[in-house]
């Protein structure tokens, strides 16, 4: 690698982090893997002196200053008479060094102007450095600590630094009169806080599958009436499209209700659904649970035939299908069309009937593509009853719901969907960034030794925190995303 932007040419086999120029002074930071032997050469580098560390071999060849060393956790610093200082680091140590653009002018008002002089400082500041500002002889730093950390401004500090601040507080510091390096210590104090025990906070619970109860009214649901599909990835195998995206439902749980009049000859239901890797579905006939596909990460669609109970001729029945849609696919390779793979019911066959004997309605997230919650966005919620009612949002009317001491820790006694709600206060100390996660513990195996199959959505203040599928995993911790 070579560089000739206003200073001597240098070549090296190392990886480099950054070089900066401060007047006539240049600072270069390089790193390598632990235990590796590295060598770099600087044309016309002049005399080299090891000012920190040991094990550095210096030489000269064809007018270039040659530096050879073994990479270790011990930092090594070499000064060259061409006004170049080189810091030799190992990879892990390199993560503590930061170069952040200085604030731009008042017009642009950001930190993206690379042409400002002096150059941005190079700062060793540990876990996270957020901003750097140099003004009026002072260096102002903001960042995060996870332990007491040494601070070093190895380049770019004013010649006679007046003050060094960390998150607005002044730090005692020293400045080397020869190198101009500023050193200080930022002290970390452990936060003191507690989090609630979710098994003791008290819960409210409501049935989130009223769709299988007698008399449920789906008149406001979307009727599946399209005889064609806008999706070219798969030809329809049903009289009317049952692809959810044809009706504006692209994310989250999908619900279908198929209405038909029995003739007494119904013995089975063939059903094929598609919801993406690790999806699942469950089926009810009126209020009777028919069966579930529990899902596996290798299956994005599934078909099976369910046995039906005896039906009374001339009586109206409803098939309810709940699909845990895992979202649309991304294209895995150039030229593929995986992103077009439809979601929902792909095919069905009710014994003793033509397909057209069943009329379908479907629903998903409230109002589909014209979703209501513009704050949290279109991927936040799906079509579960509790989601469509907004019960996952702050201020949900839980006063008349049933009480449940253990809530989701107790769960359901049979097939179904419950929605649990609780409130609690968090008293986190100011100035700390404290990530909180939900951890799911193992569930007692069934009597036959099989793994219990259940799915769980977690919302916090209306935001979907994560989804947990117990029989698939292996993830059992839901962590917030920044």
C-alpha positions as CSV (number, residue, x, y, z in Angstrom):
1,X,0.0,0.0,0.0
2,X,1.3,3.4,-0.8
3,X,0.3,7.0,0.1
4,X,1.8,10.2,-1.3
5,X,-0.8,12.8,-0.3
6,X,1.5,15.6,1.0
7,X,4.1,13.4,2.7
8,X,6.6,10.7,2.3
9,X,5.7,7.5,0.5
10,X,5.0,4.5,2.8
11,X,4.4,0.8,2.1
12,X,3.2,-1.9,4.5
13,X,1.8,-5.4,4.7
14,X,-0.3,-4.4,7.7
15,X,-3.9,-3.4,7.8
16,X,-4.2,0.3,8.7
17,X,-6.9,2.1,10.6
18,X,-6.3,5.7,9.6
19,X,-3.6,8.3,9.0
20,X,-4.1,12.0,9.7
21,X,-2.0,15.1,9.2
22,X,-1.8,17.9,11.8
23,X,0.4,20.6,10.4
24,X,3.7,19.0,9.7
25,X,3.0,16.1,12.0
26,X,1.5,12.8,10.7
27,X,0.0,10.0,12.7
28,X,-0.5,6.5,11.3
29,X,-2.3,3.6,13.1
30,X,-1.9,0.0,11.8
31,X,-3.0,-3.3,13.2
32,X,-2.6,-7.0,12.6
33,X,-3.6,-10.4,14.0
34,X,-2.1,-11.6,17.2
35,X,1.1,-13.5,16.7
36,X,1.6,-12.4,13.1
37,X,4.9,-11.0,11.9
38,X,4.5,-7.7,10.1
39,X,6.8,-5.4,8.3
40,X,6.3,-1.9,6.8
41,X,8.6,0.4,5.0
42,X,8.5,4.2,4.7
43,X,10.4,5.7,1.8
44,X,12.7,8.5,3.0
45,X,11.4,8.0,6.5
46,X,14.7,9.0,8.1
47,X,15.8,7.9,11.5
48,X,13.3,5.7,13.5
49,X,13.1,5.5,17.3
50,X,11.0,3.1,19.3
51,X,9.3,5.3,21.9
52,X,7.0,2.7,23.4
53,X,7.0,-1.1,23.6
54,X,9.6,-3.7,22.7
55,X,10.5,-6.3,20.1
56,X,10.6,-3.9,17.1
57,X,13.4,-4.3,14.6
58,X,14.5,-1.3,12.7
59,X,16.5,-1.2,9.4
60,X,17.1,0.7,6.2
61,X,17.0,-0.5,2.7
62,X,17.2,1.4,-0.5
63,X,16.4,4.7,1.2
64,X,13.4,3.3,3.0
65,X,13.0,2.9,6.8
66,X,12.0,-0.7,7.5
67,X,10.0,-1.6,10.7
68,X,9.6,-5.3,11.5
69,X,7.7,-6.6,14.6
70,X,5.6,-9.4,16.1
71,X,2.0,-8.4,16.7
72,X,1.0,-8.6,20.3
73,X,-1.3,-6.9,22.8
74,X,1.6,-4.7,23.9
75,X,1.3,-1.4,21.9
76,X,4.4,-0.3,20.1
77,X,5.1,3.3,18.9
78,X,7.7,4.3,16.5
79,X,8.7,7.9,15.7
80,X,10.4,8.8,12.4
81,X,12.4,11.9,11.8
82,X,10.1,12.7,8.8
83,X,7.5,13.8,11.3
84,X,5.6,10.5,11.2
85,X,4.5,8.6,14.3
86,X,3.3,5.0,13.8
87,X,1.2,3.1,16.3
88,X,1.5,-0.7,16.0
89,X,-1.5,-2.5,17.4
90,X,-3.1,-5.9,17.5
91,X,-6.7,-6.3,16.1
92,X,-8.5,-6.3,19.5
93,X,-6.7,-3.2,20.7
94,X,-7.6,-1.4,17.4
95,X,-11.3,-1.5,18.3
96,X,-10.6,1.1,20.9
97,X,-9.3,3.7,18.5
98,X,-11.7,6.2,16.9
99,X,-11.6,8.8,14.1
100,X,-14.8,10.8,14.0
101,X,-15.4,13.7,11.7
102,X,-15.5,17.1,13.4
103,X,-18.7,19.1,13.4
104,X,-19.2,20.9,10.1
105,X,-20.0,24.5,9.5
106,X,-23.2,26.1,10.8
107,X,-24.7,25.9,7.3
108,X,-24.6,22.1,6.8
109,X,-24.8,21.5,10.5
110,X,-23.6,17.9,10.5
111,X,-20.4,15.8,10.9
112,X,-19.8,14.9,7.3
113,X,-17.3,17.5,6.0
114,X,-13.9,15.7,5.5
115,X,-12.2,18.9,4.3
116,X,-12.1,20.7,7.6
117,X,-8.7,21.6,9.1
118,X,-7.3,20.6,11.4
119,X,-7.9,17.0,10.7
120,X,-10.2,15.0,13.0
121,X,-8.3,13.8,16.1
122,X,-7.4,10.1,16.5
123,X,-8.7,9.1,20.0
124,X,-8.3,6.0,22.0
125,X,-11.5,5.9,24.0
126,X,-12.6,2.3,24.6
127,X,-16.2,1.1,24.1
128,X,-17.8,3.8,22.1
129,X,-16.9,7.3,21.0
130,X,-19.9,9.3,19.7
131,X,-18.7,12.8,19.0
132,X,-15.5,14.9,19.0
133,X,-15.3,18.7,19.0
134,X,-12.1,20.8,19.2
135,X,-12.7,24.5,19.9
136,X,-11.0,27.3,21.8
137,X,-8.1,25.1,22.8
138,X,-10.4,22.5,24.3
139,X,-11.2,18.9,23.3
140,X,-14.8,17.8,24.0
141,X,-15.7,14.1,23.7
142,X,-19.0,12.2,24.2
143,X,-19.3,8.5,24.3
144,X,-20.2,5.4,26.3
145,X,-18.2,3.4,28.8
146,X,-18.4,-0.2,30.0
147,X,-15.5,0.1,32.3
148,X,-13.0,2.7,33.6
149,X,-11.2,3.7,30.5
150,X,-8.0,5.5,29.6
151,X,-8.5,8.3,27.2
152,X,-5.7,9.3,24.7
153,X,-5.9,11.9,22.0
154,X,-2.9,10.7,20.0
155,X,-3.3,13.3,17.3
156,X,-5.2,16.5,16.7
157,X,-5.3,18.0,20.2
158,X,-4.4,21.7,20.5
159,X,-0.8,22.3,21.2
160,X,-1.6,23.7,24.6
161,X,-4.9,22.0,25.4
162,X,-6.9,24.0,28.0
163,X,-9.6,21.4,28.8
164,X,-10.7,17.9,28.1
165,X,-14.3,16.9,28.7
166,X,-16.1,13.6,28.6
167,X,-19.9,13.8,28.3
168,X,-19.8,17.4,29.4
169,X,-17.7,16.9,32.5
170,X,-14.1,18.1,32.7
171,X,-11.4,15.4,33.2
172,X,-8.0,15.9,34.7
173,X,-5.4,15.4,31.9
174,X,-1.8,15.5,31.0
175,X,-0.3,16.6,27.7
176,X,3.1,15.5,26.6
177,X,5.1,18.5,25.7
178,X,7.0,16.7,22.9
179,X,4.3,14.7,21.2
180,X,1.2,16.7,22.1
181,X,-0.6,13.5,23.2
182,X,-3.3,14.1,25.7
183,X,-4.0,11.4,28.3
184,X,-6.8,11.1,30.9
185,X,-9.0,8.6,32.6
186,X,-12.8,8.4,32.4
187,X,-14.2,6.6,35.4
188,X,-17.1,4.2,35.1
189,X,-19.5,3.5,38.0
190,X,-21.8,0.5,37.9
191,X,-25.5,1.3,37.6
192,X,-27.8,0.3,40.4
193,X,-31.2,-0.8,39.3
194,X,-33.7,-3.6,39.5
195,X,-36.1,-5.1,37.0
196,X,-39.5,-6.6,37.7
197,X,-40.2,-10.3,38.1
198,X,-42.7,-11.0,35.4
199,X,-44.1,-14.0,37.3
200,X,-45.3,-11.7,40.2
201,X,-46.4,-8.5,38.5
202,X,-50.0,-9.7,37.8
203,X,-51.4,-10.1,34.3
204,X,-54.7,-9.5,32.4
205,X,-55.7,-11.9,29.7
206,X,-58.2,-11.9,26.8
207,X,-59.1,-14.5,24.2
208,X,-57.4,-13.4,20.9
209,X,-59.2,-15.9,18.8
210,X,-62.9,-15.0,19.0
211,X,-63.1,-15.9,15.3
212,X,-63.8,-19.6,16.2
213,X,-66.6,-18.7,18.6
214,X,-70.3,-19.2,17.6
215,X,-71.8,-16.1,16.0
216,X,-68.6,-14.3,15.2
217,X,-69.3,-11.6,12.6
218,X,-66.7,-11.4,9.8
219,X,-68.9,-9.1,7.6
220,X,-66.2,-6.4,7.7
221,X,-63.5,-8.8,6.6
222,X,-62.1,-8.7,3.0
223,X,-63.9,-11.0,0.6
224,X,-61.6,-13.2,-1.5
225,X,-63.2,-12.4,-4.9
226,X,-60.3,-12.0,-7.3
227,X,-60.3,-14.5,-10.1
228,X,-56.7,-13.6,-10.9
229,X,-53.5,-12.8,-9.1
230,X,-51.0,-10.0,-9.7
231,X,-48.4,-12.5,-8.5
232,X,-46.7,-14.2,-11.5
233,X,-44.6,-16.5,-9.4
234,X,-47.3,-19.2,-9.1
235,X,-50.5,-19.9,-11.0
236,X,-53.7,-20.0,-9.1
237,X,-55.0,-23.5,-8.1
238,X,-58.1,-22.1,-6.4
239,X,-61.2,-20.4,-8.0
240,X,-60.4,-17.2,-6.2
241,X,-57.0,-15.9,-5.2
242,X,-56.2,-16.5,-1.6
243,X,-52.8,-14.9,-1.7
244,X,-52.8,-12.4,1.1
245,X,-50.8,-9.7,-0.8
246,X,-53.4,-9.6,-3.5
247,X,-55.7,-8.0,-0.8
248,X,-53.0,-5.8,0.8
249,X,-52.0,-8.0,3.7
250,X,-48.2,-8.4,3.5
251,X,-47.0,-9.0,7.0
252,X,-47.8,-10.7,10.3
253,X,-50.5,-13.3,11.2
254,X,-53.1,-14.0,8.5
255,X,-56.6,-15.3,9.2
256,X,-59.0,-17.0,6.7
257,X,-62.6,-18.0,7.2
258,X,-64.1,-20.4,4.6
259,X,-67.9,-20.6,4.6
260,X,-69.8,-23.6,3.2
261,X,-73.0,-25.5,3.7
262,X,-72.6,-29.2,4.6
263,X,-74.0,-32.1,2.6
264,X,-73.1,-34.7,5.1
265,X,-70.3,-36.2,2.9
266,X,-67.4,-34.2,4.3
267,X,-64.8,-36.4,5.8
268,X,-61.5,-34.5,5.2
269,X,-59.9,-31.2,4.4
270,X,-56.8,-30.9,2.2
271,X,-55.0,-27.7,2.9
272,X,-51.8,-26.1,1.5
273,X,-50.4,-22.9,3.0
274,X,-47.3,-20.9,2.7
275,X,-45.8,-18.5,5.2
276,X,-42.0,-18.6,4.8
277,X,-39.3,-20.4,6.7
278,X,-40.5,-21.5,10.2
279,X,-44.1,-20.5,9.6
280,X,-47.0,-22.5,11.1
281,X,-50.8,-22.8,10.8
282,X,-53.7,-24.0,12.8
283,X,-57.2,-25.0,11.6
284,X,-60.6,-25.0,13.3
285,X,-64.0,-26.1,12.0
286,X,-66.5,-23.8,13.8
287,X,-65.2,-24.1,17.4
288,X,-63.6,-27.5,16.9
289,X,-59.9,-27.7,16.6
290,X,-58.9,-29.7,13.6
291,X,-55.1,-29.6,13.7
292,X,-51.8,-27.6,13.3
293,X,-48.7,-27.6,11.4
294,X,-46.1,-26.7,14.0
295,X,-43.4,-25.6,11.5
296,X,-39.7,-26.1,10.9
297,X,-37.1,-23.8,9.6
298,X,-36.7,-25.9,6.5
299,X,-40.3,-25.5,5.4
300,X,-41.7,-22.4,3.8
301,X,-45.0,-24.1,2.8
302,X,-46.9,-27.2,3.9
303,X,-49.8,-29.4,2.8
304,X,-51.7,-32.0,4.7
305,X,-55.1,-33.6,4.9
306,X,-57.1,-33.2,8.1
307,X,-59.9,-35.6,9.2
308,X,-63.2,-33.8,9.9
309,X,-65.9,-34.8,12.4
310,X,-69.4,-35.7,11.2
311,X,-71.2,-32.7,9.8
312,X,-74.9,-32.2,9.6
313,X,-76.3,-31.9,6.1
314,X,-77.8,-28.5,5.3
315,X,-76.0,-26.8,8.2
316,X,-73.6,-23.9,7.7
317,X,-70.0,-24.3,8.8
318,X,-66.9,-22.1,8.9
319,X,-63.3,-23.2,8.4
320,X,-60.9,-20.9,10.3
321,X,-57.2,-21.0,9.3
322,X,-54.6,-19.0,11.3
323,X,-51.3,-18.6,9.5
324,X,-48.2,-17.3,11.3
325,X,-46.8,-15.5,8.3
326,X,-43.0,-14.9,8.7
327,X,-42.9,-12.2,6.1
328,X,-42.0,-12.0,2.4
329,X,-38.8,-13.6,1.2
330,X,-35.7,-11.8,0.0
331,X,-34.0,-12.8,-3.2
332,X,-31.2,-15.2,-2.3
333,X,-29.3,-14.9,-5.6
334,X,-29.3,-12.8,-8.7
335,X,-32.1,-13.5,-11.1
336,X,-34.3,-15.3,-8.6
337,X,-37.9,-14.4,-7.8
338,X,-38.2,-15.6,-4.2
339,X,-39.5,-12.3,-3.2
340,X,-42.6,-13.0,-5.2
341,X,-43.5,-16.2,-3.3
342,X,-47.1,-15.7,-2.2
343,X,-48.3,-16.0,1.4
344,X,-51.6,-17.5,2.6
345,X,-53.7,-20.4,1.4
346,X,-52.3,-21.9,-1.8
347,X,-54.8,-24.7,-2.3
348,X,-57.6,-26.6,-0.5
349,X,-60.0,-29.4,-1.1
350,X,-63.1,-30.2,1.0
351,X,-64.2,-33.7,0.4
352,X,-67.7,-34.0,-1.1
353,X,-67.5,-30.5,-2.5
354,X,-66.2,-28.5,-5.4
355,X,-63.7,-25.8,-4.5
356,X,-66.3,-23.1,-5.4
357,X,-68.6,-24.4,-2.7
358,X,-66.4,-22.6,-0.1
359,X,-66.4,-18.8,0.0
360,X,-63.5,-17.2,1.7
361,X,-62.8,-14.1,3.7
362,X,-59.5,-13.0,5.1
363,X,-57.9,-10.4,7.2
364,X,-54.4,-9.3,8.4
365,X,-53.0,-6.2,9.9
366,X,-55.7,-3.5,10.4
367,X,-56.5,-1.9,7.0
368,X,-53.6,-3.7,5.3
369,X,-51.4,-1.4,3.3
370,X,-53.3,1.6,4.6
371,X,-52.1,0.8,8.1
372,X,-53.0,3.0,11.0
373,X,-49.9,3.1,13.1
374,X,-47.6,5.4,11.2
375,X,-45.3,5.8,14.2
376,X,-44.3,2.1,14.5
377,X,-44.6,1.3,10.8
378,X,-46.0,-1.4,8.5
379,X,-44.1,-4.4,9.9
380,X,-45.0,-3.9,13.5
381,X,-48.3,-5.8,13.7
382,X,-50.3,-8.5,12.1
383,X,-53.9,-9.8,12.0
384,X,-54.4,-11.3,15.4
385,X,-57.6,-10.0,17.0
386,X,-55.7,-8.2,19.8
387,X,-53.5,-6.5,17.2
388,X,-56.5,-5.4,15.1
389,X,-58.1,-4.0,18.2
390,X,-54.9,-2.1,19.2
391,X,-54.6,-4.0,22.5
392,X,-50.9,-4.1,22.1
393,X,-50.7,-0.3,22.3
394,X,-50.3,1.7,25.5
395,X,-53.6,2.5,27.3
396,X,-55.4,-0.6,26.2
397,X,-58.8,-1.1,28.1
398,X,-57.7,-4.1,30.2
399,X,-59.9,-3.2,33.2
400,X,-62.6,-5.8,32.3
401,X,-60.3,-8.5,31.2
402,X,-59.8,-11.6,33.3
403,X,-56.9,-11.7,35.8
404,X,-54.1,-14.2,35.4
405,X,-51.5,-14.4,38.2
406,X,-48.8,-16.0,36.1
407,X,-50.0,-14.8,32.7
408,X,-48.0,-16.3,29.8
409,X,-46.0,-18.3,32.2
410,X,-49.1,-20.4,32.8
411,X,-50.3,-20.3,29.3
412,X,-53.3,-22.1,27.7
413,X,-54.7,-25.5,28.5
414,X,-55.5,-26.3,24.9
415,X,-55.3,-25.0,21.3
416,X,-56.0,-21.3,21.0
417,X,-54.6,-17.8,21.2
418,X,-54.4,-15.7,24.3
419,X,-53.3,-12.1,24.7
420,X,-51.7,-11.1,28.0
421,X,-51.0,-7.6,29.3
422,X,-49.3,-6.2,32.3
423,X,-47.8,-2.9,33.3
424,X,-44.7,-2.1,35.4
425,X,-42.4,0.8,36.0
426,X,-38.7,0.9,35.2
427,X,-36.5,3.2,37.2
428,X,-33.2,3.2,35.2
429,X,-30.5,5.6,36.3
430,X,-29.9,8.6,34.0
431,X,-26.9,8.5,31.7
432,X,-26.7,4.7,31.2
433,X,-27.6,2.8,28.1
434,X,-29.1,-0.4,29.6
435,X,-30.3,-3.0,27.1
436,X,-33.1,-5.3,28.4
437,X,-34.0,-8.6,27.0
438,X,-36.8,-11.2,27.4
439,X,-35.4,-14.7,28.0
440,X,-37.6,-17.8,27.5
441,X,-36.8,-20.7,29.7
442,X,-37.3,-24.4,28.7
443,X,-40.8,-25.8,28.9
444,X,-41.6,-29.1,30.4
445,X,-41.7,-31.8,27.7
446,X,-45.0,-33.4,26.9
447,X,-46.0,-36.8,28.3
448,X,-44.9,-38.5,25.1
449,X,-41.6,-36.8,25.2
450,X,-42.3,-34.4,22.3
451,X,-41.3,-30.8,22.4
452,X,-44.2,-28.4,23.3
453,X,-45.1,-26.3,20.3
454,X,-46.2,-22.7,20.9
455,X,-45.5,-19.3,19.4
456,X,-45.2,-16.0,21.2
457,X,-45.2,-12.3,20.1
458,X,-43.8,-9.7,22.6
459,X,-44.9,-6.1,22.5
460,X,-43.5,-3.3,24.7
461,X,-45.4,0.0,24.6
462,X,-46.9,-1.0,21.3
463,X,-43.6,-2.0,19.6
464,X,-43.1,-5.6,18.5
465,X,-40.1,-6.7,20.6
466,X,-39.7,-10.1,19.0
467,X,-41.2,-13.4,18.1
468,X,-40.4,-16.7,19.8
469,X,-41.2,-20.2,18.3
470,X,-40.4,-22.7,21.0
471,X,-40.2,-25.9,18.9
472,X,-37.8,-24.3,16.4
473,X,-35.4,-21.8,18.0
474,X,-32.6,-22.0,18.8
475,X,-32.9,-18.4,19.8
476,X,-34.6,-18.0,23.2
477,X,-33.7,-14.4,24.0
478,X,-35.5,-11.4,22.5
479,X,-33.2,-8.3,22.5
480,X,-34.3,-4.8,21.4
481,X,-32.8,-3.4,18.2
482,X,-31.5,0.2,18.1
